[in-house]
Amino acid sequence: PAPGARPASRPGCEPDPIRSLVHLIAPPLCGVCGEPCGRAEPACQRCLDALVSAPAILIAVPGVDRGWAATAYEGTARKLVTSLKFAGRLALAGVAARAICAATGPGALGGALVPVPADPVRRRLRGFDPAEAIARALALQTGLPLCGCLERSHGRRQVGRSRSGRLAGPAVRAAFATPPAAVLVDDVVTTGATVSACARTLRRAGSSRVLVAAFARA
């Protein structure tokens, strides 16, 4: 270039003055608490710290060798699940996955990640499956393979059902070959009936080791 000339900008690297102005007038808000946060994160640092530092909760349900939940289903965790499931804030799945990684520790999740399947009707209405979104984010963060081998039939919602109704669990089947070692991934575990039904299905289909990694435990 000629002396004193400005170097040409690379395509896609130019600053966006409109976006910068919007962020200045209305800063991005935390998807969990609604407070202003940085541009690069879907949640503010306070919410991230609260979720990642929460003590892990062990999950013991029939058919599962070992299970963990990153946090209790209350406060910040409950707000995250609400925003993810009912407001479609899919970026929060990565925050949930980060909390699971912090709770389980390095190397604990050995096997293929198997999302706990959502009711098919609610999945179509919502347009996505929260557990699958978390499992995909967890696969990216851990390098573990993702195996969506389970399918669930339509049934009554767990929310609002009696404990005996919840414990009955949904009907789950293996759509194709299951991995030898599986890590069931869910957003919220309540009675554990759905996770247990998934674990039984995996074992009948040939999985010899079944773990559970959930974001929250109710």
N, C-alpha and C positions, 0 to 999 in steps of 0.2 A: 504494500500500500504506500501511497505518497506520504511524505513527512507530514505529520500533524493530522492525518486522516484517521477517522474512527474505524476500528475493525468492524466488519459486517457481523451482524447478530446471526446466531445459528437459528434455523427454523424451529419454532416451538419453545425457544428460550426467552422470548421477549416478555417483559413484564406486562401483566394485564391491568391497565389502569382502572378499568371498571370494577374488576373484582377487588382490587386493592381498596377502592373507594367504598365498596359495599362492606368489606371487612372492617374498615375504619368506622363507618357509621353504625353498622350492626355486626359486632364481632360474632364468630361462630359460637354456638351454644353447645354445652355438654349434653350428649344424648341421654344421660342418666338423671342429672339434677337440674339441668336447664340453665346453669350458670355459664358465663363466657369462658371459653377455653381456647387453646392454641389451634391453628389451622390444621396441623398434621394429625391430631388425635380426635377420635369420636367421643371421647370423654375427658373431663378435666382431670388434672393431676390428683386432686383430693379424692375423687371417686376411684381412680386407678389405684392409688395407694391403699385405699380401704379394701378393695377387692383382692388385690395381690397379697396383702399382709394378713388376711383373715385366716384363722386356723382351719386346717383341713378337717373334714368330718368323714369318719369311716362309714361305709355302707355295707351292711351284711344282709343279703337276701338269698333265698334258696336258688341254687344253681350257679351262683357267682363265687369265684375263688377269692376275689378281693375287690373292694370298691372304695372310691373316694368321691367326695363332693368338695368343691373348692370353698364353699361358704354356706351359711344358713340362708334360707329363703326369707329374708327380711331386710328392711332398710334399703341400702344401696343396691344389693343384689336383686331384690324384688322390683325396684324401679328399672333396673337394666332389663330384666326379663319382660316387663310390661312394655318398655320401649321397643325391644326387639320383636316381640310377638304381635303386638297390637298397633304399633306405629311404623313397623317395617324398617327400623333402623338397623339394617343388616351389618353395618360396620361394627356394631357392638358385639357381634359374634366373635370377632378377633379379640376383644377385651375379655370375654368369657373364656376363650381358649387360653389366653395368657394367664388368667387366674387358675385354670386347671393345671397348667404346666407348673406354676409356682407351688400348688398344693401337693402334687404327686411327686415332684422332684425328678431329676434327670435319670433316665433309664427305667423308670417304674412302669411305663406304658409300653410293654413289649407285645407286638401283634398288630393286626390290621384294625383300623378304626371302623366300627360298624354303627352308624347312626340308629338310634331307637326310632322306628318309623312312626310318623304322625298318622292320625286318622285320614284316609284319602279324601273325604269330603272337605274336612277343614283345611287340608293342604291346598286343595283347589281354590277354595274361597280366599285363603290367605295369600296364595301365590308362591309360597315357599314353606320349607320345613325348618323350624328353629334349631332342632337337634342336628339336622344335616348341615346347616350353616355353621354351627359351632364345630362339627366334625371336620368340615372342609378347612376352616381356619386352623384347627389343631393339626391337621395333616401338613399344612404349610409351615407351621411353627416347629413341628417335631421331625418332619421327614418321613413319618409313618404312612403306609399305604391306606387308602380309603376304599372301603368295600360296602356298598349299599345293597347287601344281599337279602335284607329282610323286608317283608311287606305286611301290612296290617289291614284287617277288614274294618268296615265302618261299624261303629257302635256308639253307645251313649257317651257323652263327655264325662271325664273323671271329675271335673269341677262340679260340686253340688251333690255328688252321689254319696250314699252312706259308706261307712268303712267296709262293710261286708261286700257291697257292690264294687268298690274299688279293688278289693282283694281278689275278686274273681278274675280280673285281668282281661285284656283284649285277645282276640284271635290273631296270632302271628304265624307266618309261614316263611320258609326260605325260598326265595325266587330263583336262586342259583347256588352254586357251590360256596360253602362257607369256609373261612380260613381256619387253619389248625389252632391258632391263638387269636382270640378276638377281644377287642376293647369296645364295649358298648358305650356310646356317647349320648348323653341326654342333657336337656336344659335344666329340668327340675325333677327330682325324684321325691315322690310323696310316700305312698305305702310301699313302693317297690314292686307292685304287682306287674306292671308293664315290663320293667326290667327283667323280672324273674321269668315272665312268659317268653321274652326274647332269648334269655339264657337257655331255657329248656329247648327252644327251637334250634338254637345253634348247636347244642350238644347232640340232639337227635340227628342233625345233619352232618355231624362229624367233628365239630370243634371240641378239642380236648381241654382247652384252657379259656376261661371267660372272665374278663375283668370289667369293671364299670368305672367310667370317668364322667361325672356329672358336674355341671356348674353349681347347682344349689340343691340343698336338701330341705324339704319342708317338714 
